[in-house]
Every structure is written in structure tokens, then in C-alpha cells.
């Protein structure tokens, strides 16, 4: 189960091509759950990218009704 901060980070990564100032602990947790990967982005940096599992997780949660 993800924390609300980790879930928010997953949504931010999904919705932005250049997410700014993500919490390192949340990113590390999502990497450990195999929901994110870190992809090289030009010569100066890396950026988080959703994995297939991360996309499936968000898609499954979008079907849940409160």
C-alpha cells in the first residue's frame, strides 16, 4: 500500500513531463515497488518515468468509486 505522499508523487510523474522537486523518499519507495524508473534525460539529468505497473496501478485506482 502506498502512502498518500507516494500516491501524489505517482500522479505528478504521470501528469508532468518535467515534475519539479519530488521528495526523494517517495521516489525511492516507488522505485522499490517497481512503479517508477529513472530515465536519462539529456546530458544533465534524469527524470522519473512510470513503469507498466505504475500505469496499471493508476488505472486501477481510477476505477474505484468512493
N, C-alpha and C positions, 0 to 999 in steps of 0.2 A: 504494500500500500504506500502511496506517495503522500508526502506532506503537502499542505496547501501551497507552500512556497515552491516545492518541486513541481507541482502541477502547473502553477503560474509560469514558471520558467519554461516548461514544455510548451505551453500555449504561446509564450513570447517568441520562442525559437521558431515555432510553426508560422507565426504571423508576420515576422520581420525578416528581411534579407540581411540586415545588419543589427541584430539585437545589441543594445548597449548595456554595459555594466551588469552582467549577470553574476549572481552570487556563486563563488567558486564551489562551496559545499553543495549547493543544489545541483550544479553541473556535474560534479563528481558522483553524486548519488544517481543521477540519471545515466551517466556513463556506466556505472556499476550494474544498473538494471537493464543495460543494453537498449535504452530508449533514445540515446544520443550518440553521435560520433563527433570527432573533431576533424574537420576537413581543412586542408591547406587552402588559403585564400590569398593568392598573390605572394610576393616575396616577403611581405612584412607581417603576416599574421595567419591565424587560424580562426575558423568560425564553427560553432556547433551546428549540426545537421541532424534532423530526425532520422532514425532508423525505420525500417519497415514495422518493427514492433512499436516504436513510438507513434507512428501514424495510426496503427491499428488500435492502440490504447486511446488516443484522442477520438477516433471514430467510434469506438465502443462507448465511450463516456458521453458522446453527443447524442446517443440513442436513449440514455437513461432520463427518465422524467421524474421530477421531484414530487 
